[in-house]
Amino acid sequence: MNPVAFTLFGLEVRWYGIFIATGALLAIFFAEKLIERNPRVPKEAAVDVSIFALPLGIIGARAYYVFFEWEYYSAHLSEVLAIRNGGLAIHGGLLGGSLAIFIYCLAKKISFFELMDMMAPGVVLAQGIGRWGNFMNGEAHGGVTTVPWAINVGGQMVHPTFLYESILDVGIFLFLYFCLSKKRRFPGELAGAYMILYGIGRFFIEGLRTDSLYIGPLRTAQVVSIIGIFLGILLLIVQSKRIKTGDYALKEEKAATNK
């Protein structure tokens, strides 16, 4: 596995960056497609929010990783910003991106959960594509195994956990975009479903990995996954109750009239 795709003017262009950029572009594309059907979100929102969400997501992903690996980076400060070789934590990226979306929604007076629903399918697809960057870097793999689909890393046959998560992410994308989005009943339904489904899958996949970040004896990603599942369930319960009270229907009618 060669992490370098090609060299341009003496600069190495790595697969890691190519996959991240490809995922980001597809995330924007599919968000725009959903927004076209949603009168409550401005049509330019996907591109506008991505201008802030992408860099803040990368900063969040790196900060998250460095924080939990501070024992190493405290002695190698020059490597804190070196992301070309990997070291971006998805959960940190999601937190950073969500913060950018929240700030954007406050500024534009848009429903946060409406926009999160529009972004969720594309974001999880981008995650699935980005995992192939981990493959090219020879990272995010599991322990030694004898399964027929094992990959060779450092002379050992190991679980391709990057592939497991990529399949998980693409599956979630297909469900959210082609199924649930067409039957969406309230803001936050897609975002909540994403949090639950990804949290469940990531919890089990993380148990196979050998490069996990830890909080004491606990795998950080598994702890965050459990929290995400809980928050996703809570989001669906709270938002679904708004249908029964008629609050969502009234706001939907008002938004459609004003757009």
DAVEN-V903204 format. One record per residue. RES is the residue in three letters. PHI is phi in whole degrees, 0 to 359 (* if undefined). Layout:
res=RES phi=PHI
res=RES phi=PHI
//
This chain:
res=MET phi=*
res=ASN phi=255
res=PRO phi=291
res=VAL phi=266
res=ALA phi=283
res=PHE phi=195
res=THR phi=246
res=LEU phi=236
res=PHE phi=53
res=GLY phi=83
res=LEU phi=258
res=GLU phi=285
res=VAL phi=258
res=ARG phi=264
res=TRP phi=301
res=TYR phi=306
res=GLY phi=291
res=ILE phi=297
res=PHE phi=293
res=ILE phi=297
res=ALA phi=296
res=THR phi=298
res=GLY phi=298
res=ALA phi=297
res=LEU phi=295
res=LEU phi=292
res=ALA phi=299
res=ILE phi=294
res=PHE phi=301
res=PHE phi=287
res=ALA phi=295
res=GLU phi=297
res=LYS phi=297
res=LEU phi=289
res=ILE phi=295
res=GLU phi=302
res=ARG phi=263
res=ASN phi=242
res=PRO phi=288
res=ARG phi=268
res=VAL phi=234
res=PRO phi=301
res=LYS phi=295
res=GLU phi=271
res=ALA phi=298
res=ALA phi=299
res=VAL phi=290
res=ASP phi=299
res=VAL phi=289
res=SER phi=293
res=ILE phi=301
res=PHE phi=262
res=ALA phi=291
res=LEU phi=295
res=PRO phi=295
res=LEU phi=292
res=GLY phi=295
res=ILE phi=295
res=ILE phi=298
res=GLY phi=297
res=ALA phi=297
res=ARG phi=287
res=ALA phi=299
res=TYR phi=300
res=TYR phi=296
res=VAL phi=296
res=PHE phi=302
res=PHE phi=278
res=GLU phi=243
res=TRP phi=297
res=GLU phi=302
res=TYR phi=280
res=TYR phi=289
res=SER phi=297
res=ALA phi=260
res=HIS phi=222
res=LEU phi=300
res=SER phi=293
res=GLU phi=261
res=VAL phi=302
res=LEU phi=264
res=ALA phi=276
res=ILE phi=259
res=ARG phi=295
res=ASN phi=263
res=GLY phi=109
res=GLY phi=87
res=LEU phi=245
res=ALA phi=268
res=ILE phi=303
res=HIS phi=298
res=GLY phi=294
res=GLY phi=296
res=LEU phi=294
res=LEU phi=295
res=GLY phi=296
res=GLY phi=295
res=SER phi=295
res=LEU phi=297
res=ALA phi=297
res=ILE phi=295
res=PHE phi=298
res=ILE phi=296
res=TYR phi=298
res=CYS phi=295
res=LEU phi=297
res=ALA phi=292
res=LYS phi=263
res=LYS phi=58
res=ILE phi=249
res=SER phi=296
res=PHE phi=300
res=PHE phi=288
res=GLU phi=298
res=LEU phi=290
res=MET phi=299
res=ASP phi=297
res=MET phi=291
res=MET phi=271
res=ALA phi=304
res=PRO phi=300
res=GLY phi=294
res=VAL phi=295
res=VAL phi=290
res=LEU phi=294
res=ALA phi=299
res=GLN phi=299
res=GLY phi=297
res=ILE phi=289
res=GLY phi=298
res=ARG phi=299
res=TRP phi=289
res=GLY phi=293
res=ASN phi=299
res=PHE phi=299
res=MET phi=293
res=ASN phi=274
res=GLY phi=69
res=GLU phi=231
res=ALA phi=57
res=HIS phi=253
res=GLY phi=262
res=GLY phi=278
res=VAL phi=297
res=THR phi=209
res=THR phi=246
res=VAL phi=297
res=PRO phi=301
res=TRP phi=264
res=ALA phi=298
res=ILE phi=245
res=ASN phi=267
res=VAL phi=231
res=GLY phi=63
res=GLY phi=86
res=GLN phi=241
res=MET phi=272
res=VAL phi=232
res=HIS phi=295
res=PRO phi=277
res=THR phi=296
res=PHE phi=299
res=LEU phi=290
res=TYR phi=303
res=GLU phi=289
res=SER phi=298
res=ILE phi=296
res=LEU phi=303
res=ASP phi=295
res=VAL phi=296
res=GLY phi=297
res=ILE phi=296
res=PHE phi=302
res=LEU phi=301
res=PHE phi=293
res=LEU phi=293
res=TYR phi=283
res=PHE phi=266
res=CYS phi=243
res=LEU phi=294
res=SER phi=296
res=LYS phi=279
res=LYS phi=239
res=ARG phi=300
res=ARG phi=255
res=PHE phi=201
res=PRO phi=298
res=GLY phi=100
res=GLU phi=293
res=LEU phi=290
res=ALA phi=297
res=GLY phi=295
res=ALA phi=297
res=TYR phi=300
res=MET phi=300
res=ILE phi=289
res=LEU phi=294
res=TYR phi=293
res=GLY phi=299
res=ILE phi=296
res=GLY phi=297
res=ARG phi=295
res=PHE phi=303
res=PHE phi=284
res=ILE phi=295
res=GLU phi=300
res=GLY phi=296
res=LEU phi=266
res=ARG phi=281
res=THR phi=249
res=ASP phi=241
res=SER phi=293
res=LEU phi=278
res=TYR phi=232
res=ILE phi=248
res=GLY phi=63
res=PRO phi=273
res=LEU phi=261
res=ARG phi=287
res=THR phi=303
res=ALA phi=298
res=GLN phi=289
res=VAL phi=296
res=VAL phi=295
res=SER phi=296
res=ILE phi=297
res=ILE phi=298
res=GLY phi=297
res=ILE phi=298
res=PHE phi=299
res=LEU phi=293
res=GLY phi=296
res=ILE phi=296
res=LEU phi=299
res=LEU phi=299
res=LEU phi=296
res=ILE phi=294
res=VAL phi=296
res=GLN phi=290
res=SER phi=294
res=LYS phi=293
res=ARG phi=291
res=ILE phi=294
res=LYS phi=295
res=THR phi=275
res=GLY phi=86
res=ASP phi=296
res=TYR phi=294
res=ALA phi=299
res=LEU phi=294
res=LYS phi=292
res=GLU phi=296
res=GLU phi=296
res=LYS phi=294
res=ALA phi=294
res=ALA phi=296
res=THR phi=288
res=ASN phi=277
res=LYS phi=279
//
